[in-house]
């Protein structure tokens, strides 16, 4: 009787794990699709179009990152979403909206490819790595901008995601 109960429990755990793995795979697919469905061009794209694309991509990333089981990948996707949010309203450490969008797409594809192959997530690509290294300064400037606008909102740290 105990063996049957243990087997039943293991089967339920296996089903739950499979469901989570399947949902994670769909999240990755949806994230990659968001970039394909919402193009960001480095040149020639009207800013309004680029902002709309970045907002749509960021919305997908912000939602789908919740279903990524791999904590390092989830954190990196949350970080990409964070910088896209900032880029939609102002330059990010001297990078334009188009540059942040372009670099985020390249970074995301690299990360998702490594994840899909079961590899260790690599260091960031050139350009995106510079943005990541400047995160503390970017966050401080953004928080000051919010205070200057009379807002009391404190942007939560990325570590909570």
C-alpha positions as CSV (number, residue, x, y, z in Angstrom):
1,X,0.0,0.0,0.0
2,X,2.8,2.4,0.9
3,X,4.6,1.6,-2.3
4,X,1.5,2.4,-4.4
5,X,1.1,5.7,-2.5
6,X,4.7,6.6,-3.1
7,X,4.4,5.7,-6.8
8,X,1.3,7.8,-7.1
9,X,3.0,10.7,-5.4
10,X,6.0,10.4,-7.7
11,X,3.7,10.3,-10.8
12,X,2.0,13.5,-9.6
13,X,5.4,15.2,-9.1
14,X,6.5,14.1,-12.5
15,X,3.4,15.4,-14.1
16,X,3.8,18.7,-12.3
17,X,7.4,19.0,-13.3
18,X,6.5,18.2,-16.9
19,X,3.7,20.9,-16.9
20,X,6.2,23.4,-15.5
21,X,8.8,22.5,-18.1
22,X,6.3,22.8,-20.9
23,X,5.1,26.2,-19.6
24,X,8.7,27.3,-19.4
25,X,9.3,26.2,-23.0
26,X,6.2,28.2,-24.1
27,X,7.4,31.2,-22.2
28,X,10.7,31.1,-24.1
29,X,8.9,30.7,-27.4
30,X,6.6,33.6,-26.6
31,X,9.5,35.8,-25.6
32,X,11.3,35.1,-28.9
33,X,8.1,35.6,-30.9
34,X,7.6,39.0,-29.3
35,X,10.8,40.2,-30.9
36,X,9.7,38.8,-34.3
37,X,6.2,40.3,-34.1
38,X,7.4,43.7,-32.9
39,X,10.4,44.8,-34.9
40,X,12.8,47.4,-33.7
41,X,15.0,49.0,-36.4
42,X,18.3,50.7,-35.6
43,X,17.6,53.4,-38.3
44,X,14.6,54.8,-40.1
45,X,11.9,53.6,-37.7
46,X,9.7,56.4,-36.3
47,X,10.2,56.7,-32.5
48,X,6.5,56.1,-31.9
49,X,6.6,52.8,-33.6
50,X,9.8,51.8,-31.8
51,X,8.2,52.8,-28.4
52,X,5.1,50.7,-29.2
53,X,7.3,47.7,-30.2
54,X,9.4,48.0,-27.0
55,X,6.3,48.3,-24.8
56,X,4.8,45.2,-26.4
57,X,8.0,43.2,-26.1
58,X,8.5,44.4,-22.5
59,X,4.9,43.3,-21.7
60,X,5.6,39.8,-23.0
61,X,8.9,39.6,-21.2
62,X,7.5,40.9,-17.9
63,X,4.7,38.3,-18.0
64,X,6.5,35.3,-19.4
65,X,9.6,35.6,-17.1
66,X,7.4,34.5,-14.3
67,X,7.2,31.0,-15.8
68,X,10.9,30.6,-16.4
69,X,12.2,28.0,-13.9
70,X,15.9,28.7,-14.3
71,X,16.5,31.5,-11.8
72,X,19.5,32.9,-13.6
73,X,17.6,33.1,-16.9
74,X,14.5,34.5,-15.2
75,X,16.7,37.2,-13.6
76,X,18.3,38.1,-16.9
77,X,15.0,38.4,-18.7
78,X,13.6,40.5,-15.9
79,X,16.6,42.8,-16.3
80,X,16.1,43.0,-20.0
81,X,12.4,44.0,-19.4
82,X,13.6,46.6,-16.9
83,X,15.9,48.3,-19.3
84,X,13.3,48.2,-22.1
85,X,10.9,49.9,-19.7
86,X,13.4,52.6,-19.0
87,X,14.3,53.0,-22.7
88,X,10.7,53.6,-23.7
89,X,10.8,56.9,-21.7
90,X,14.4,58.0,-21.8
91,X,17.9,57.1,-23.1
92,X,19.6,54.4,-21.1
93,X,23.2,55.4,-20.3
94,X,23.6,57.1,-23.6
95,X,22.0,54.3,-25.6
96,X,18.9,55.3,-27.7
97,X,15.6,53.3,-27.6
98,X,16.5,51.7,-30.9
99,X,19.9,50.6,-29.6
100,X,18.5,49.2,-26.4
101,X,15.9,47.3,-28.3
102,X,18.4,46.0,-30.8
103,X,20.8,44.9,-28.1
104,X,18.1,43.4,-26.0
105,X,17.0,41.3,-28.9
106,X,20.5,40.0,-29.5
107,X,21.0,39.4,-25.8
108,X,17.7,37.5,-25.5
109,X,18.3,35.3,-28.5
110,X,21.8,34.4,-27.2
111,X,20.4,33.6,-23.7
112,X,17.4,31.6,-25.0
113,X,19.7,29.7,-27.4
114,X,22.1,28.7,-24.6
115,X,19.1,27.7,-22.4
116,X,17.6,25.6,-25.2
117,X,20.9,23.8,-25.7
118,X,21.3,23.2,-21.9
119,X,24.4,25.3,-21.8
120,X,25.6,27.7,-19.0
121,X,24.3,31.2,-19.7
122,X,27.1,33.2,-21.3
123,X,28.3,36.6,-20.4
124,X,26.4,39.5,-22.1
125,X,27.1,40.6,-25.6
126,X,29.1,43.8,-26.1
127,X,27.0,46.9,-25.6
128,X,24.4,45.0,-23.4
129,X,27.2,44.2,-20.9
130,X,28.0,47.9,-20.7
131,X,24.4,48.7,-19.9
132,X,24.2,45.9,-17.3
133,X,27.4,47.2,-15.6
134,X,25.9,50.7,-15.5
135,X,22.7,49.5,-13.8
136,X,23.3,51.1,-10.5
137,X,24.0,54.5,-12.1
138,X,21.0,54.1,-14.4
139,X,18.7,53.2,-11.5
140,X,19.9,56.2,-9.5
141,X,19.3,58.6,-12.3
142,X,15.9,57.1,-13.0
143,X,15.0,57.3,-9.3
144,X,16.1,60.9,-9.2
145,X,14.0,61.7,-12.3
146,X,11.0,60.2,-10.5
147,X,11.7,62.4,-7.4
148,X,12.2,65.5,-9.6
149,X,8.7,64.8,-11.1
150,X,7.3,64.8,-7.5
151,X,6.7,61.1,-7.4
152,X,7.3,59.0,-4.2
153,X,7.4,55.7,-6.0
154,X,10.6,53.6,-5.4
155,X,11.4,51.2,-8.2
156,X,11.8,47.7,-6.6
157,X,15.2,46.0,-7.0
158,X,15.5,43.4,-9.7
159,X,16.5,40.9,-7.1
160,X,12.9,40.3,-6.2
161,X,12.0,38.8,-9.5
